[in-house]
Amino acid sequence: MIKFEIENHGVDILLDNDGIEELMKYLQFIKTNDESIHLTAGNELSEDPSQNGKNIVKHVKIVYTNM
């Protein structure tokens, strides 16, 4: 499970064991391929409502900037 929740002026990233492994694979993919990746609710991101009333993020774009 990978979930991003909006917390005031920041973002909480919630990961279970599988989510950590998935996120590491996504990061390695964009680094190896000099790419970006989109994570969307219902696919890579959890659609489960927040347990504490926070808004969940439905789309995340991760961009590799090789500087």
ZIHU-V416535 format. One record per pair of residues at least 4 apart in sequence whose C-alpha atoms are under 6 Angstrom apart, sorted by the first residue. I is the first residue (numbers start at 1). J is the second residue. D is the distance in Angstrom with one decimal. If there is no record, write none. Layout:
i->I j->J d->D
i->I j->J d->D
//
This chain:
i->1 j->15 d->5.6
i->1 j->16 d->5.5
i->1 j->19 d->4.5
i->2 j->14 d->5.9
i->2 j->15 d->4.9
i->2 j->19 d->5.0
i->2 j->45 d->5.1
i->2 j->46 d->5.8
i->3 j->13 d->5.9
i->3 j->14 d->5.0
i->3 j->45 d->5.5
i->3 j->46 d->5.3
i->4 j->12 d->5.6
i->4 j->13 d->4.6
i->4 j->56 d->5.9
i->4 j->57 d->5.3
i->5 j->11 d->5.5
i->5 j->12 d->5.0
i->5 j->55 d->5.6
i->5 j->56 d->4.4
i->5 j->57 d->5.7
i->6 j->11 d->4.6
i->6 j->55 d->5.5
i->7 j->11 d->5.4
i->15 j->19 d->4.9
i->15 j->20 d->5.8
i->19 j->23 d->6.0
i->28 j->32 d->6.0
i->29 j->33 d->6.0
i->30 j->34 d->5.4
i->30 j->35 d->4.6
i->30 j->36 d->5.6
i->36 j->62 d->5.5
i->36 j->63 d->4.3
i->36 j->64 d->5.9
i->37 j->61 d->5.7
i->37 j->62 d->5.4
i->38 j->60 d->5.7
i->38 j->61 d->4.4
i->39 j->44 d->5.4
i->39 j->59 d->5.7
i->39 j->60 d->5.1
i->40 j->44 d->5.7
i->40 j->45 d->5.4
i->40 j->58 d->5.6
i->40 j->59 d->4.5
i->41 j->45 d->4.4
i->41 j->46 d->5.6
i->41 j->47 d->5.3
i->41 j->58 d->4.7
i->42 j->46 d->6.0
i->42 j->47 d->5.5
i->50 j->54 d->5.6
//
